[in-house]
């Protein structure tokens, strides 16, 4: 279930930790496996990571279900992770999320019909100074307005 390429990547993370502490690489290992599996984790893929890191399956599942950057259902090619913490909320995130849902024709947690975009509400992304903000891939988009969102989303299509 874990490809040779993924094993190499995971091994490079394991090497960063003391001997016998390979389970410390669980977050990166889950990220690597998720990327190779259509950006989604299944029970079997989480268990495969646990087995590879020689840790209890429940411990890997706890990590995979605690952090919002792991997906447990199908997602779009582009995932818009909209911050919904206090700074973003106070700066209009709710109205912007509503606009985004209307523009895309989906609710938060859904995928557009073309499979291109999904929207997730997440807790703090650590960019409070640029609130309201969202993340797509590794890119942060800050100080969002309706016009900015429209341009960003139109650029994804």
C-alpha positions as CSV (number, residue, x, y, z in Angstrom):
1,X,0.0,0.0,0.0
2,X,3.0,2.3,0.5
3,X,4.9,2.9,-2.7
4,X,8.7,2.7,-2.9
5,X,8.8,6.4,-3.6
6,X,6.7,7.2,-0.5
7,X,8.9,4.9,1.6
8,X,12.0,6.9,0.5
9,X,10.3,10.1,1.5
10,X,9.1,8.8,4.8
11,X,12.5,7.3,5.6
12,X,14.1,10.7,5.1
13,X,11.8,12.0,7.8
14,X,12.4,9.0,10.1
15,X,16.1,9.8,9.9
16,X,15.5,13.2,11.6
17,X,14.5,11.5,14.8
18,X,16.4,9.5,17.4
19,X,16.5,5.7,16.9
20,X,13.3,4.0,18.0
21,X,11.3,7.3,17.7
22,X,10.2,6.8,14.1
23,X,6.6,7.4,15.0
24,X,7.5,11.1,15.3
25,X,7.4,11.1,11.5
26,X,3.7,10.3,11.5
27,X,2.5,13.7,10.4
28,X,4.7,13.9,7.4
29,X,4.2,10.2,6.6
30,X,0.4,10.8,6.5
31,X,0.9,13.8,4.3
32,X,3.0,11.8,1.9
33,X,0.5,9.0,1.7
34,X,-2.4,11.3,1.3
35,X,-0.7,13.1,-1.6
36,X,-0.2,9.7,-3.4
37,X,-3.9,8.7,-2.9
38,X,-5.9,11.5,-4.5
39,X,-5.4,13.8,-1.5
40,X,-7.3,11.5,0.7
41,X,-6.6,9.1,3.6
42,X,-8.6,5.9,4.2
43,X,-8.6,3.7,7.3
44,X,-6.3,1.3,5.4
45,X,-3.8,3.9,4.4
46,X,-3.6,5.2,8.0
47,X,-3.1,1.7,9.2
48,X,-0.3,1.2,6.6
49,X,1.5,4.3,7.9
50,X,1.1,3.0,11.5
51,X,2.5,-0.4,10.4
52,X,5.4,1.2,8.6
53,X,6.3,3.4,11.6
54,X,5.8,0.5,14.0
55,X,3.2,2.3,16.0
56,X,-0.4,1.5,17.1
57,X,-3.0,2.1,14.4
58,X,-5.1,4.1,16.8
59,X,-2.2,6.5,17.5
60,X,-1.9,7.2,13.7
61,X,-5.6,7.6,13.4
62,X,-5.7,10.1,16.3
63,X,-3.2,12.3,14.4
64,X,-5.1,11.9,11.1
65,X,-8.4,12.8,12.6
66,X,-7.2,15.6,14.9
67,X,-5.5,17.8,12.3
68,X,-7.6,19.4,9.6
69,X,-5.0,19.1,6.9
70,X,-5.9,15.4,6.4
71,X,-8.8,14.5,4.2
72,X,-11.1,11.6,4.9
73,X,-13.4,12.0,1.9
74,X,-13.0,13.0,-1.7
75,X,-11.7,16.5,-2.3
76,X,-11.2,18.7,-5.4
77,X,-7.9,19.2,-7.2
78,X,-7.7,22.5,-5.4
79,X,-8.7,22.7,-1.7
80,X,-9.6,26.1,-0.4
81,X,-8.9,26.0,3.3
82,X,-10.7,29.1,4.6
83,X,-9.6,30.2,8.1
84,X,-12.5,30.5,10.4
85,X,-10.8,31.5,13.6
86,X,-11.5,34.7,15.6
87,X,-9.4,37.2,13.6
88,X,-10.8,36.0,10.3
89,X,-14.3,35.9,11.6
90,X,-14.1,39.4,13.0
91,X,-12.9,40.6,9.6
92,X,-15.8,39.1,7.6
93,X,-14.8,35.5,6.9
94,X,-18.5,34.3,7.2
95,X,-19.7,36.7,4.5
96,X,-16.7,35.7,2.3
97,X,-17.3,32.0,2.8
98,X,-21.0,32.5,1.8
99,X,-19.9,34.3,-1.3
100,X,-17.4,31.6,-2.2
101,X,-20.1,28.9,-1.7
102,X,-22.5,30.8,-3.9
103,X,-19.9,31.4,-6.6
104,X,-18.8,27.7,-6.7
105,X,-22.3,26.3,-6.2
106,X,-21.2,24.1,-3.2
107,X,-21.4,24.2,0.5
108,X,-18.4,23.9,2.8
109,X,-17.1,20.3,2.7
110,X,-18.3,19.7,-0.8
111,X,-16.6,19.4,-4.2
112,X,-17.6,21.2,-7.3
113,X,-19.3,19.1,-10.0
114,X,-16.2,19.2,-12.1
115,X,-14.0,17.9,-9.3
116,X,-11.8,20.9,-9.4
117,X,-12.4,22.8,-6.1
118,X,-13.5,22.0,-2.6
119,X,-13.9,24.3,0.3
120,X,-13.1,23.6,3.9
121,X,-13.5,25.8,7.0
122,X,-10.4,25.4,9.2
123,X,-9.1,26.7,12.4
124,X,-6.2,29.1,12.6
125,X,-3.7,29.0,9.8
126,X,-1.4,31.4,11.6
127,X,-1.8,34.4,9.4
128,X,-4.0,36.6,11.7
129,X,-2.3,39.8,10.6
130,X,-3.7,39.2,7.1
131,X,-7.2,38.2,8.1
132,X,-9.4,37.2,6.5
133,X,-7.4,34.6,4.6
134,X,-7.4,31.2,3.0
135,X,-4.9,28.7,1.8
136,X,-4.7,26.8,-1.5
137,X,-2.0,24.2,-1.6
138,X,1.1,25.9,0.0
139,X,0.0,29.4,-0.9
140,X,-1.6,31.8,1.6
141,X,-4.0,34.5,0.3
142,X,-4.5,37.3,2.8
143,X,-6.6,40.4,3.3
144,X,-9.3,38.8,1.2
145,X,-12.2,40.7,-0.4
146,X,-15.0,39.5,-2.7
147,X,-13.0,40.8,-5.7
148,X,-9.8,39.1,-4.6
149,X,-11.6,35.8,-4.1
150,X,-13.3,36.0,-7.5
151,X,-9.9,36.6,-9.2
152,X,-8.2,33.8,-7.3
153,X,-11.0,31.3,-8.0
154,X,-11.3,32.3,-11.6
155,X,-7.6,31.6,-12.0
156,X,-8.0,28.0,-10.8
157,X,-10.4,27.1,-13.6
